[in-house]
Each structure stands twice: as C-alpha cells, then as structure tokens.
Amino acid sequence: MTRGDVDVVVVGAGFAGLSAARELDGAGVSVAVVEARDRVGGRVRNHDIGGGKVVEVGGQWVGPTQDHVLALAKDVGVDTFPTYDTGARVLHFGGRRGTYRGTIPRINPVVLADVGRAQARLESLAKKVPLEEPWTAPKAEAWDAATFESWLRRNTLTASGRTLLALGIEAVFACEPGDVSLLHVLFYAHSAGSFQMAIDTGGGAQQDRFVGGSQLVCAKMAAALGAAVHLERPVQAIAVDGGGVTVRSGPDEWRCRRVIVSVPPLLAGRITYEPAMPAWREQLTQRAPMGSVIKCNALYEEPFWRAEGLSGQATGDGEGARVVFDNSPPDASPGILLGFLEGDEARRLGRADAATRRTAVLDSFVRYFGPRAATPADFVELDWQAETWSGGCYGTLFGPNVWTRYGHALRQPVGPVHWAGTETASVWCGYMDGAVSSGQRAAAEVLRALA
Ligand SMILES: Cc1cc2nc3c(=O)[nH]c(=O)nc-3n(C[C@H](O)[C@H](O)[C@H](O)COP(=O)(O)OP(=O)(O)OC[C@H]3O[C@@H](n4cnc5c(N)ncnc54)[C@H](O)[C@@H]3O)c2cc1C
C-alpha cells in the first residue's frame, strides 16, 4: 500500500527526527516521519507512575549551554525544575562509606591529587580537539590509536585514582575505559564544554529536569505534526532512482525528494540502500557500537534520605548501581532513587533475571542510604541493551581508529540521503541537545538542496 508523496521523509521520531520535521514543516515543506516503535521519543521515555506523574527511564537531564533543547522545550511549553542537589553525597569506595559536600570527596589526598592532575590533563587535551573535525586534532592519529584505558594507565599513579576516573567514564559513556579511543573521550568532553560539565549536577549536564518528563517535549512536537507521524513502521529499505527516493516499511511506501535518517549509525547500517552505500559509509556503520546501560528507579513513599541530610547522589566501586541520583518528582512524592548499571555491570546483570538485578541494585542502595532502601514500593527498570530500536545507550562509542578513518562519513549526505541524530552533533554530542541541533542542521541542508 503506498502511503503517499511528500517532499521529505524523516526516518525516526526521536528528538533529532522530530526537530528536523518541525523545521521542515515550519518552512512549508511536506514531511512524513516514519518511526519503528509504537511511540515517539526514541531514547527518551516516560514511565507512568500514577497520579498524573511519570519517571523517566531514558534520557532526562538538561543543563547550562544546552541551548537547543532548552529553547525547543520553551517553544512547546515544557518547563524545567532543578535536580534535587541539597545535602551530602555518598561515596562508597574500597569497602568504606563516607559522605561529603560539594564536588570533591573526602578521600586519601594522594588519590585526590592523582585524579585532579589526570583530569586537568584530559581537560586541556580536550580543548585541542576541533569539534567539527576531531580527526584534524594535532595528535589525532596517536590519540585515536590509544584507548582511554591505556591513557589512564600512563597518566595516573594510583589504582584508586584510576578506578575513580573509570567511574566517570562509565557514568558519561556507559562503557569501560577500554571500549573507547582517547580521541573519542577528548572530543566528547570538548563537545560538552568539559568533562567536568558532563559529570556535574549544578552547573553541569545533570542540573535540571523537565516537568512532565523529557518525552513530553517529543510528544508535543509529534502532536503539532499530527498525521505526518507514522508509528510502528520500521524502515527496511531506502531506494534512490533518477526521479527521487522511495522509503519502504513492510507494505508501505513513501515517495520523496530527500530523506533524513535520524537513527544511530548502527541502526542506519541495518537499513538496505539501493544503490548500496559507498564503502566508507558502510564501514563507518560497521564500527559504531552502542553503550551498555540499564536504568533502574526504586520508588519509596517519601525521599527518606533527604531528612537525613543526604542529596540522594551516590557513587561507589562495588556491585550494582555505581551512580545514583534522587529522581523524585517536583513535589517529592513518591521519593525515587535512580541507579545506573553501566558498562560491564550492565553486561553482567543484563544476563541475569529481573529479580537478581533488582536485588543487586537495592543492595547497593542499602550500602549508600541504609536499610530503608531495601524495600521500595515499586521498582522500574529499562535495559537499553535489549531495545531493538536503540541497540544500547546512551549513544555510539567510537573505539580506536574510527574517528580518524571514518569521522568524515558521519554527517556527509549520500545523494539525497541526509544524516541526523545526536551522534552527528558537534556540540553536546550524545545528548538530547545534540539530537535537536542535528535535526535542525539536517533540515537546513535539505531546505538548501530543495531551494
Ligand atoms: C538511560 C539513558 C539516559 C540518558 N540520559 C541523558 C540525559 O540525562 N541527558 C541527555 O541529554 N541525554 C541523555 N541520554 C541520551 C539521549 O536520550 C539521546 O542522546 C537522545 O535522546 C537521542 O535522540 P536521537 O533523536 O538522536 O536518537 P533516538 O532517540 O535514538 O531516535 C531515533 C529514533 O529512530 C527510531 N528508529 C530506529 N531505527 C529505525 C528504522 N529502521 N525505521 C524507523 N525508525 C527507526 C527509533 O525507534 C527512535 O525513535 C540518555 C539516554 C539513555 C538511554
């Protein structure tokens, strides 16, 4: 069954695809958004917890300098509120629990100095990576041939310092330091402003949240596009001929002049293209694996940790959740602790059954916040590794020799096929903000081509 002719088909209804479609629609260009899932939002998703409230099981935080997503949210009428960040944080490290205020934990000063020196080095190298073309950085070849793990070994003196920096990598990338090239980490840090911006709450990427949940922004964009959004239509093939482009999903077909593929490179590589993609593009998508994360929320009658002077933020080097936040709704009812399983811990517990996973996460919450954490009223998790239409999260991980060999292929259109998605952003790559700017950039490319 043919679904019709439009100027542009956008594949994917995440932040990137919907932002692209919104721009095109606003410019008077006809558009169809073709989405595989039965919902919009992609890597953001609200989970209904009753009483008109939600908890997010995908991307959620926004922060300063994320101007694209913040402007978009304002445009569609979604407010932000601050992440709960009052009181002491918990660090459970080397078998001992401690609390601290501010961003610097109370640990052995030698370890602290070790971490500080390595991070300062990282921040200064990151600034040397050009955001539009990371592969042109002065030492791009050497930085891209190294993993972050090998750099860490050379640039730290203490095992504890290495572990703490590895925890930072897990938190930002949902992977292990050996999974990514040094150049990838440097680019990503620069793209966020700095590594510190990526890990901070106040003043950083975790500063604020959306009232009503991040998916609400996507839902509002989709509502404005109305019948142009087609759900449960996984695109299997994109065929280019002399007269235009045909986008196929099962029996459905759209004819268009240009197409914007707004899915992660891994999933873009699973679409069949006629004619086939050039080898450089094909080889890029072969080398674009996704991170490993399971996001777990435990719901309690109240945020009991707040009364004990704790912010709900915790970090640890043990089993279970190693990064924890207070994820309660604005009125603090219920109290919610959010724990991330990332990298190897997500891989290990992703193979376990749900009960084992829940026990591991709650055991870690008990280590951080005491016995009351053991008995939540509800437990909501999402294993993004098992999501067919994401393939993992938070985003794409470039291992050694990918940026330098294939970085040029990320954004470069192939004939009438354009690429969007947070992975193609130069600023806040991997974040909702990067997704929005990438959609806007791809829409501008298409508008220029159609003019
Ligand atoms: C657990 C978790 C926590 C995160 N935390 C944050 C955070 O706090 N702050 C932040 O800014 N970011 C965060 N992120 C990352 C953020 O969610 C993403 O960067 C952003 O949502 C990506 O948007 P996108 O449109 O580029 O891609 P996606 O959201 O992946 O959108 C792509 C869409 O394409 C669809 N699709 C895929 N293949 C096909 C196909 N063949 N045919 C049709 N449709 C297809 C998918 O279903 C999806 O809807 C987090 C992500 C996760 C999972």
The ligand as an SDF file (V2000), in Angstrom:
LIG
                    3D

 53 58  0  0  0  0  0  0  0  0999 V2000
   19.2180    5.6630   30.0610 C   0  0  0  0  0  0  0  0  0  0  0  0
   19.5640    6.8910   29.2780 C   0  0  0  0  0  0  0  0  0  0  0  0
   19.9260    8.0490   29.9310 C   0  0  0  0  0  0  0  0  0  0  0  0
   20.2650    9.1930   29.2130 C   0  0  0  0  0  0  0  0  0  0  0  0
   20.4810   10.3440   29.8950 N   0  0  0  0  0  0  0  0  0  0  0  0
   20.5240   11.5250   29.2140 C   0  0  0  0  0  0  0  0  0  0  0  0
   20.4250   12.7490   29.8980 C   0  0  0  0  0  0  0  0  0  0  0  0
   20.2440   12.7910   31.1160 O   0  0  0  0  0  0  0  0  0  0  0  0
   20.5140   13.9080   29.1720 N   0  0  0  0  0  0  0  0  0  0  0  0
   20.6460   13.8990   27.8050 C   0  0  0  0  0  0  0  0  0  0  0  0
   20.7010   14.9680   27.1980 O   0  0  0  0  0  0  0  0  0  0  0  0
   20.7110   12.7210   27.1400 N   0  0  0  0  0  0  0  0  0  0  0  0
   20.6230   11.5470   27.8010 C   0  0  0  0  0  0  0  0  0  0  0  0
   20.5940   10.3600   27.1310 N   0  0  0  0  0  0  0  0  0  0  0  0
   20.8300   10.3800   25.6750 C   0  0  0  0  0  0  0  0  0  0  0  0
   19.6210   10.9450   24.9160 C   0  0  0  0  0  0  0  0  0  0  0  0
   18.4750   10.2520   25.3100 O   0  0  0  0  0  0  0  0  0  0  0  0
   19.8790   10.7970   23.4310 C   0  0  0  0  0  0  0  0  0  0  0  0
   21.0700   11.4900   23.0860 O   0  0  0  0  0  0  0  0  0  0  0  0
   18.7850   11.3810   22.5370 C   0  0  0  0  0  0  0  0  0  0  0  0
   17.5130   11.0600   23.0180 O   0  0  0  0  0  0  0  0  0  0  0  0
   18.9880   10.8470   21.1240 C   0  0  0  0  0  0  0  0  0  0  0  0
   17.9990   11.3360   20.2530 O   0  0  0  0  0  0  0  0  0  0  0  0
   18.0650   10.9490   18.7010 P   0  0  0  0  0  0  0  0  0  0  0  0
   16.8320   11.5000   18.0780 O   0  0  0  0  0  0  0  0  0  0  0  0
   19.3700   11.3210   18.1420 O   0  0  0  0  0  0  0  0  0  0  0  0
   18.0360    9.3550   18.6540 O   0  0  0  0  0  0  0  0  0  0  0  0
   16.8920    8.3350   19.1320 P   0  0  0  0  0  0  0  0  0  0  0  0
   16.2210    8.8630   20.3270 O   0  0  0  0  0  0  0  0  0  0  0  0
   17.5430    7.0180   19.2100 O   0  0  0  0  0  0  0  0  0  0  0  0
   15.8490    8.3620   17.9420 O   0  0  0  0  0  0  0  0  0  0  0  0
   15.9340    7.5100   16.8250 C   0  0  0  0  0  0  0  0  0  0  0  0
   14.5380    7.0070   16.5190 C   0  0  0  0  0  0  0  0  0  0  0  0
   14.6020    6.2200   15.3420 O   0  0  0  0  0  0  0  0  0  0  0  0
   13.8170    5.0480   15.5140 C   0  0  0  0  0  0  0  0  0  0  0  0
   14.3400    4.0440   14.5690 N   0  0  0  0  0  0  0  0  0  0  0  0
   15.4760    3.3170   14.6620 C   0  0  0  0  0  0  0  0  0  0  0  0
   15.6260    2.5320   13.5610 N   0  0  0  0  0  0  0  0  0  0  0  0
   14.5540    2.7960   12.7710 C   0  0  0  0  0  0  0  0  0  0  0  0
   14.1290    2.3220   11.4850 C   0  0  0  0  0  0  0  0  0  0  0  0
   14.8240    1.4200   10.7880 N   0  0  0  0  0  0  0  0  0  0  0  0
   12.9600    2.7950   10.9830 N   0  0  0  0  0  0  0  0  0  0  0  0
   12.2250    3.7390   11.6360 C   0  0  0  0  0  0  0  0  0  0  0  0
   12.5810    4.2270   12.8560 N   0  0  0  0  0  0  0  0  0  0  0  0
   13.7370    3.7680   13.3980 C   0  0  0  0  0  0  0  0  0  0  0  0
   13.9550    4.7100   16.9630 C   0  0  0  0  0  0  0  0  0  0  0  0
   12.8810    3.9410   17.4240 O   0  0  0  0  0  0  0  0  0  0  0  0
   13.9830    6.0980   17.6030 C   0  0  0  0  0  0  0  0  0  0  0  0
   12.6890    6.5230   17.9490 O   0  0  0  0  0  0  0  0  0  0  0  0
   20.2630    9.1810   27.8020 C   0  0  0  0  0  0  0  0  0  0  0  0
   19.8840    8.0170   27.1400 C   0  0  0  0  0  0  0  0  0  0  0  0
   19.5180    6.8890   27.8610 C   0  0  0  0  0  0  0  0  0  0  0  0
   19.0270    5.7000   27.1400 C   0  0  0  0  0  0  0  0  0  0  0  0
  1  2  1  0
  2  3  1  0
  2 52  2  0
  3  4  2  0
  4  5  1  0
  4 50  1  0
  5  6  2  0
  6  7  1  0
  6 13  1  0
  7  8  2  0
  7  9  1  0
  9 10  1  0
 10 11  2  0
 10 12  1  0
 12 13  2  0
 13 14  1  0
 14 15  1  0
 14 50  1  0
 15 16  1  0
 16 17  1  0
 16 18  1  0
 18 19  1  0
 18 20  1  0
 20 21  1  0
 20 22  1  0
 22 23  1  0
 23 24  1  0
 24 25  2  0
 24 26  1  0
 24 27  1  0
 27 28  1  0
 28 29  2  0
 28 30  1  0
 28 31  1  0
 31 32  1  0
 32 33  1  0
 33 34  1  0
 33 48  1  0
 34 35  1  0
 35 36  1  0
 35 46  1  0
 36 37  1  0
 36 45  1  0
 37 38  2  0
 38 39  1  0
 39 40  1  0
 39 45  2  0
 40 41  1  0
 40 42  2  0
 42 43  1  0
 43 44  2  0
 44 45  1  0
 46 47  1  0
 46 48  1  0
 48 49  1  0
 50 51  2  0
 51 52  1  0
 52 53  1  0
M  END
$$$$
